[in-house]
Amino acid sequence: MTPRGLVDRLREQGLDPGSWSNGPGDRYAAHEHGYDKVLVCASGSIRFGLPVEGRAFDLAIGDRLDLPAGTVHDALVGSAGVTCLEAHLPAGRLAEPRRRLAGEW
């Protein structure tokens, strides 16, 4: 699916995504947010780690990650860089961290 198609898909679900990009190997240190976050990989790849839970989720093009508010997470961008779509929801709308593959959401 194209990035435009992914944006349209999120909008059909009532979300208003923005986008951000990072280069190969870029990292985000562990942090958390006070809002729920929906992330979709639009190009490249990225791994989101949940260090408190001892889990990690790899996202490729079209994959989605739902992160409830307060979920401690870090990230490592893949070898081709990444562009992600991101939408915010009020805290409490998402029940648990969940990855959905491109064809599942």
N, C-alpha and C positions, 0 to 999 in steps of 0.2 A: 504494500500500500504506500502511496506517496505521502509526503509530509502534509500536503493540503488535505488529502483524504483523512488523515489521522486527526487533524484539527477539526474537520467537519464532523467526524465521528464523536469527538469529545463534546462539541457544541450541541449535537443531537441529544446528548445525555445531560444537558443543562450546565456544562462546564465552560469556563472562559479561559482557555490556555494561553500562556505566553511561551516563549522559547528561550533557551540558552544553549551555548556551545562551549566545549573545552577541547584542548588539544590532547594528543596521545600521552598517556601516562599521568595526566593531571590528577591530583588527589584533593579530596575534601576531608578534613579531620572530622572526627565524631562530633555530632551536634544534634539538636532537636528543635522542633518548632512548636508554637502554641496553636497551630491550626492543622487540619488534615490536609494531606498533599496527595495529588494524583500525578504520577510521572509516566510519560510514554516516550520510548526511544524512537526518534524520527530518523536518525542515521547513526552509523557507527555502533558502538557498544559501550556498556558501563556496568560495573559491579557495585551494587549497594550492599554494604555490610551492616548487620545489626549486631554489634559487639556484645551488648548485654544479653542477647538471646542466643549468641553463638551461631547465627545463621547468615547466609549471604544469598543475594538474588542477582543473577546475571540477566541483563536486558539486552536484546538485539532489536533490530528494526521491527516496530509494531508491538513489542511487548510493553506491558503496563505494570506499574507497581503502585499499590495503594498504601500510604503510610499514615496511620492515625497520629494525631497530635501527641507529643511527648515520646515518640519512638526515637531512641538514639540511633543514628545511622551515620555511616561514612560512605565514601565513594572513591572508586578508582576507574578512570576512563581507559577504555580499550586502546589497542594499537593504531586504530584508524581515527581516533578522536570520537566525539559524540555531539549530537544535537538532541536535546530532550524538550518535550512539551511539558509544561507544568501548570496545574490548576490547583487553586486553594479552596477549601471548604471550611465551614465553621467546625471547630473541634467537636468531636463526638459523632460525626456522621459516618466515619469508617470504624469498623469494629476491631480489625486486626490487620497487621501487615500481610499483604497478599500479592503475589505475582500472578499475572494472567498472560499467557502467551498470545501472540498476535491474533490468532483465530478464535480466542476464547472470550473476548469482551466486546 
